Each structure stands twice: as C-alpha cells, then as structure tokens.
C-alpha cells in the first residue's frame, strides 16, 4: 500500500504497524493520542517541524 499526505497517522499505523518505528524516529512518540486520529501526515509533519516529503518517503519504504 502506498501512503499519501492525506492519510492520518492512525490510518498508516493500521495499514502497517511497522511504520511506528518511522514515526518514533521522527520524534512522534504519542502514536495513540487524539491527534494521531485526526491529523494527516502532512499536518503532523508541520506540527512536529520536519519535512513531510521525507516522512512520506520513509513510510513508503517500510515493508509489510
């Protein structure tokens, strides 16, 4: 499955739980907080101050 900027953090985690390691490497440690269900990947990157493009690329490298 290819992830997109419009997916929420929770959607990505449900699709592939192994992506948690990527989120954690970006400093996103609260993967079960309310923001994870409402924020898109793009919004999460902005809020946490890192490149959305890099996050998306890293998430899409994770094998199921």
C-alpha positions in Angstrom: 0.0 0.0 0.0 1.3 3.4 -0.9 0.8 6.1 1.8 -0.4 9.6 0.8 -0.2 13.0 2.5 -4.0 13.0 3.2 -3.9 9.8 5.3 -3.9 10.1 9.1 -1.2 8.8 11.3 -3.7 6.2 12.6 -4.6 5.0 9.1 -1.0 4.5 8.3 -0.4 2.6 11.6 -3.5 0.4 11.0 -2.3 -0.4 7.4 1.2 -1.3 8.5 2.1 -1.4 12.2 5.8 -1.5 11.4 5.6 2.2 10.4 5.5 3.0 14.2 9.3 2.8 14.0 9.5 5.5 11.4 7.2 7.8 13.4 9.3 7.2 16.5 12.5 8.1 14.6 10.9 11.5 13.8 10.1 12.1 17.5 6.4 11.3 17.2 6.1 9.2 20.4 2.4 9.7 21.1 1.0 7.5 18.4 -2.2 6.7 20.2 -3.0 10.3 21.2 -6.1 12.0 19.7 -4.0 14.0 17.2 -3.0 10.7 15.5 -6.5 10.0 14.5 -7.3 13.5 13.2 -4.0 14.8 11.8 -3.0 14.0 8.3 0.6 13.0 7.6 1.2 16.5 6.2 -0.3 18.2 9.2 1.7 16.0 11.6 4.9 16.9 9.8 4.1 20.6 10.0 3.2 20.4 13.7 6.3 18.4 14.6 8.6 20.5 12.4 10.0 18.1 9.9 9.8 17.5 6.2 6.6 15.9 5.1 8.3 14.6 1.9 11.0 12.8 3.9 8.4 11.3 6.3 6.3 10.1 3.4 9.3 8.6 1.6 10.4 6.8 4.7 6.9 5.4 5.5 6.6 4.1 1.9 9.9 2.2 2.3 8.6 0.1 5.2 7.7 -3.4 4.0 4.6 -5.0 5.3 
